[in-house]
Amino acid sequence: MIDYKDLTFNFGDRRLVGQSFAREQIKRIIHSGRISHSYLFSGPPGIGKTAFALAFAELINGVDHLTNLGDQAFSKKSTWFTHPDIHVFLPVPTGVSVEELRERLELLREDPYEIVDFSLRPSLSNEESTKNKRAFYPIDYFREEIRPAAYYKPNEGQKTVIIMTGIESMKKEAANSFLKLLEEPAEDLIFLLTTDNTEALLPTIISRCQHIQLSSLKTKEIEQALIEQDGVDENEAGYLARVSGGNYAMTRFFDVDTLKNTREAIIEYLRYSYSQDAVNITQTAQDWQSQENLEGQIAILNVMEVFLRDLLVYRSTQNKELITNADQLDVIQKFCETMNDARLEDMIEQVNECKPMVYRNVQPKLIFTSLAFRFSSLMRGNDPIINKQDSWKHLPAFSE
């Protein structure tokens, strides 16, 4: 048996981005020698929860890959992907094939920050695909794939490690069955779980896990990773990091020129909102739904948020050096003059409230249409016509 207390390492220095607190937390766990049977990695999308779970699994079973164990590695396997005692599961859509799932795990082997979720990336062969795929853990998947793996004895490692990403998508029956495994864990079994939303989990699942909470990545951390890990030009990396919304994994899919074209559409959208141009608001919302996949829709909201922050900063300081969209200074100046009373902080809040809705598969055309009409009031310094408490009134069929 390996004495984890004797290991010395810089956890994740080879690939993990940021999260210094979580790194230290994992090092303390390893050096304590008291490794729990289940850990829950939580935090916003795209910050590295899966990457940390994979690195932790390799550390537990002595793989020198993401862990930077060097000569202290006690496994001959090159990565978690080839280790017989590390099993990775993703939420799956109905009818997914074994080959499709393996292709995604192979991508994850190459890069632990790769987007492999079916709901976020419906197709690997067509990156422009906007087809929505609801992915979850159905009971059959749990019974036939996950539960059997939990009864495997370690083959060559210290522990059998099961990684399950996005466990908030578990169906109720699967969650109840999974809870039984957590309540009566085998001595040599460890679960590493990830979630974007702890509120969607059964409290009994949370209570049986040690919680490792990851935070949103800092702009500088994302910029540095884009340059060092992804080979992005320094100037482009700076811009991408500022419009990332803290989501490093998704930002690597963004193209600067495409984002700047998106920004032009956003500026027009803001003009339509101010003038209450219902025809163009509706058309823009429909276009963003039909032409953009989930990644693109989140990118629109991120770019919109950054542009609104530029308006807020410039209106307060008149300092062009502090704004991200400096090439749009004329537009920003004109907006600030026209919308002197605009409640920009509230507009930014509205944008951020829309992001979880996109992830929850609310129809984007409804999100962007509703957002435009709320903007219309806020730009004039007024309260939205429909307040938060009466948000259901956005649906005319339910109004009196």
ChimeraX attribute file (.defattr): number of C-alpha atoms within 10 A of each C-alpha:
attribute: neighborCount
match mode: 1-to-1
recipient: residues
	/A:1	5
	/A:2	13
	/A:3	10
	/A:4	18
	/A:5	14
	/A:6	12
	/A:7	15
	/A:8	14
	/A:9	14
	/A:10	12
	/A:11	22
	/A:12	20
	/A:13	13
	/A:14	12
	/A:15	20
	/A:16	22
	/A:17	22
	/A:18	22
	/A:19	20
	/A:20	12
	/A:21	13
	/A:22	17
	/A:23	20
	/A:24	13
	/A:25	13
	/A:26	17
	/A:27	20
	/A:28	13
	/A:29	15
	/A:30	20
	/A:31	15
	/A:32	13
	/A:33	13
	/A:34	11
	/A:35	15
	/A:36	14
	/A:37	20
	/A:38	21
	/A:39	20
	/A:40	25
	/A:41	24
	/A:42	22
	/A:43	18
	/A:44	19
	/A:45	20
	/A:46	22
	/A:47	27
	/A:48	28
	/A:49	29
	/A:50	26
	/A:51	22
	/A:52	29
	/A:53	25
	/A:54	28
	/A:55	24
	/A:56	24
	/A:57	27
	/A:58	29
	/A:59	28
	/A:60	22
	/A:61	24
	/A:62	26
	/A:63	26
	/A:64	22
	/A:65	20
	/A:66	25
	/A:67	26
	/A:68	22
	/A:69	20
	/A:70	13
	/A:71	7
	/A:72	14
	/A:73	18
	/A:74	18
	/A:75	17
	/A:76	12
	/A:77	18
	/A:78	13
	/A:79	20
	/A:80	25
	/A:81	18
	/A:82	12
	/A:83	19
	/A:84	15
	/A:85	23
	/A:86	23
	/A:87	21
	/A:88	19
	/A:89	19
	/A:90	20
	/A:91	22
	/A:92	21
	/A:93	18
	/A:94	13
	/A:95	6
	/A:96	11
	/A:97	10
	/A:98	8
	/A:99	9
	/A:100	13
	/A:101	17
	/A:102	11
	/A:103	13
	/A:104	17
	/A:105	19
	/A:106	14
	/A:107	15
	/A:108	18
	/A:109	17
	/A:110	11
	/A:111	14
	/A:112	23
	/A:113	23
	/A:114	22
	/A:115	20
	/A:116	20
	/A:117	19
	/A:118	22
	/A:119	22
	/A:120	19
	/A:121	20
	/A:122	22
	/A:123	18
	/A:124	15
	/A:125	7
	/A:126	9
	/A:127	11
	/A:128	15
	/A:129	16
	/A:130	19
	/A:131	15
	/A:132	16
	/A:133	17
	/A:134	16
	/A:135	20
	/A:136	21
	/A:137	26
	/A:138	19
	/A:139	19
	/A:140	11
	/A:141	16
	/A:142	20
	/A:143	14
	/A:144	10
	/A:145	13
	/A:146	20
	/A:147	15
	/A:148	10
	/A:149	19
	/A:150	19
	/A:151	14
	/A:152	16
	/A:153	16
	/A:154	16
	/A:155	11
	/A:156	15
	/A:157	22
	/A:158	18
	/A:159	21
	/A:160	26
	/A:161	31
	/A:162	24
	/A:163	23
	/A:164	21
	/A:165	23
	/A:166	23
	/A:167	23
	/A:168	20
	/A:169	22
	/A:170	21
	/A:171	14
	/A:172	14
	/A:173	14
	/A:174	18
	/A:175	20
	/A:176	15
	/A:177	14
	/A:178	18
	/A:179	17
	/A:180	11
	/A:181	15
	/A:182	18
	/A:183	11
	/A:184	9
	/A:185	16
	/A:186	16
	/A:187	11
	/A:188	16
	/A:189	23
	/A:190	23
	/A:191	23
	/A:192	23
	/A:193	25
	/A:194	26
	/A:195	23
	/A:196	19
	/A:197	16
	/A:198	17
	/A:199	10
	/A:200	12
	/A:201	16
	/A:202	15
	/A:203	10
	/A:204	12
	/A:205	18
	/A:206	16
	/A:207	10
	/A:208	16
	/A:209	18
	/A:210	15
	/A:211	15
	/A:212	20
	/A:213	17
	/A:214	20
	/A:215	19
	/A:216	17
	/A:217	21
	/A:218	19
	/A:219	21
	/A:220	14
	/A:221	15
	/A:222	26
	/A:223	24
	/A:224	19
	/A:225	21
	/A:226	24
	/A:227	16
	/A:228	13
	/A:229	14
	/A:230	11
	/A:231	11
	/A:232	17
	/A:233	12
	/A:234	14
	/A:235	10
	/A:236	15
	/A:237	23
	/A:238	20
	/A:239	16
	/A:240	25
	/A:241	24
	/A:242	20
	/A:243	23
	/A:244	26
	/A:245	25
	/A:246	22
	/A:247	21
	/A:248	27
	/A:249	19
	/A:250	21
	/A:251	21
	/A:252	20
	/A:253	15
	/A:254	16
	/A:255	11
	/A:256	13
	/A:257	10
	/A:258	10
	/A:259	19
	/A:260	13
	/A:261	10
	/A:262	18
	/A:263	20
	/A:264	11
	/A:265	16
	/A:266	18
	/A:267	16
	/A:268	15
	/A:269	20
	/A:270	19
	/A:271	17
	/A:272	21
	/A:273	22
	/A:274	20
	/A:275	12
	/A:276	16
	/A:277	15
	/A:278	14
	/A:279	9
	/A:280	16
	/A:281	25
	/A:282	17
	/A:283	13
	/A:284	20
	/A:285	21
	/A:286	18
	/A:287	13
	/A:288	19
	/A:289	20
	/A:290	14
	/A:291	12
	/A:292	19
	/A:293	21
	/A:294	22
	/A:295	18
	/A:296	21
	/A:297	18
	/A:298	20
	/A:299	24
	/A:300	21
	/A:301	21
	/A:302	22
	/A:303	22
	/A:304	24
	/A:305	21
	/A:306	20
	/A:307	22
	/A:308	19
	/A:309	19
	/A:310	22
	/A:311	24
	/A:312	20
	/A:313	16
	/A:314	19
	/A:315	18
	/A:316	10
	/A:317	10
	/A:318	14
	/A:319	10
	/A:320	17
	/A:321	10
	/A:322	12
	/A:323	20
	/A:324	17
	/A:325	21
	/A:326	13
	/A:327	10
	/A:328	15
	/A:329	16
	/A:330	10
	/A:331	14
	/A:332	23
	/A:333	16
	/A:334	12
	/A:335	18
	/A:336	18
	/A:337	11
	/A:338	13
	/A:339	18
	/A:340	14
	/A:341	13
	/A:342	21
	/A:343	18
	/A:344	23
	/A:345	12
	/A:346	17
	/A:347	23
	/A:348	19
	/A:349	11
	/A:350	15
	/A:351	20
	/A:352	16
	/A:353	12
	/A:354	19
	/A:355	18
	/A:356	14
	/A:357	13
	/A:358	17
	/A:359	15
	/A:360	11
	/A:361	13
	/A:362	13
	/A:363	13
	/A:364	21
	/A:365	19
	/A:366	16
	/A:367	17
	/A:368	23
	/A:369	21
	/A:370	19
	/A:371	20
	/A:372	25
	/A:373	21
	/A:374	22
	/A:375	28
	/A:376	24
	/A:377	20
	/A:378	22
	/A:379	23
	/A:380	16
	/A:381	16
	/A:382	14
	/A:383	15
	/A:384	17
	/A:385	14
	/A:386	15
	/A:387	12
	/A:388	9
	/A:389	7
	/A:390	9
	/A:391	10
	/A:392	13
	/A:393	15
	/A:394	15
	/A:395	10
	/A:396	8
	/A:397	8
	/A:398	8
	/A:399	8
	/A:400	5
